[in-house]
Amino acid sequence: PRSTLSWHRDPEPRIHIPIITNPGCRMVIDENAFHMPADGSVWFVNTCKYHNFFNGGEQDRIQKTIDEAIKIEK
């Protein structure tokens, strides 16, 4: 709660799966801030761009991230 990550870039895009969140949580990429609700959604995010994440709420934020390098066979 009430914390933020520093601006950074990841070496590859990531898949984000919000587990626990609150309305005060925002990811910022390209000057756009957005909330990823913990409603079962899966987000593919280009984290190669500079980004940060902040939790302006009073609850913890728990999120599973998966590197894009995982291959999914059809």
C-alpha positions in Angstrom: 0.0 0.0 0.0 1.0 3.6 -0.8 4.1 2.6 -2.7 5.5 2.8 -6.2 8.1 1.1 -8.4 10.8 3.2 -10.1 10.6 3.8 -13.9 12.2 0.8 -15.7 12.1 -1.4 -18.7 11.9 -5.2 -18.8 13.9 -7.2 -21.4 10.7 -8.7 -22.8 7.0 -8.1 -22.8 5.1 -9.7 -19.9 1.8 -11.3 -19.2 0.1 -9.8 -16.0 -2.6 -11.6 -14.0 -3.9 -9.5 -11.2 -4.7 -11.6 -8.1 -5.5 -8.9 -5.5 -5.8 -5.2 -6.3 -7.6 -2.1 -5.4 -8.9 1.0 -7.3 -5.7 2.9 -6.3 -3.4 0.6 -8.3 -2.3 2.0 -11.6 0.3 0.9 -14.3 1.8 3.8 -16.3 3.1 3.3 -19.8 3.5 6.0 -22.5 2.0 8.6 -20.2 -1.2 6.5 -19.9 -2.3 5.2 -16.5 -4.7 2.3 -16.2 -6.0 -0.1 -13.6 -5.9 -3.9 -14.1 -8.8 -5.3 -12.1 -8.5 -8.7 -10.4 -11.5 -10.1 -12.3 -9.9 -13.1 -14.1 -8.5 -11.0 -16.9 -5.1 -11.6 -18.3 -3.1 -8.6 -19.7 -0.3 -8.8 -22.3 1.8 -5.7 -21.6 4.7 -4.4 -23.6 7.0 -3.8 -20.6 10.0 -3.2 -22.9 8.7 0.4 -22.8 9.5 2.6 -19.8 6.8 2.0 -17.2 6.0 1.9 -13.5 3.3 0.7 -11.2 2.0 2.4 -8.1 -0.4 1.4 -5.4 -2.1 4.4 -4.0 -4.6 2.3 -2.0 -4.7 0.9 1.4 -4.6 -2.8 0.4 -1.8 -5.0 -0.9 -1.4 -5.6 -4.7 -0.6 -9.2 -5.7 0.0 -9.9 -9.4 1.4 -12.9 -11.2 3.7 -12.0 -14.1 4.9 -14.4 -16.9 7.7 -13.7 -19.3 6.5 -13.5 -22.9 9.3 -15.9 -23.9 7.1 -18.9 -22.9 6.0 -20.6 -26.1 2.4 -21.8 -26.5 1.9 -24.5 -29.1 -1.4 -24.8 -31.0 
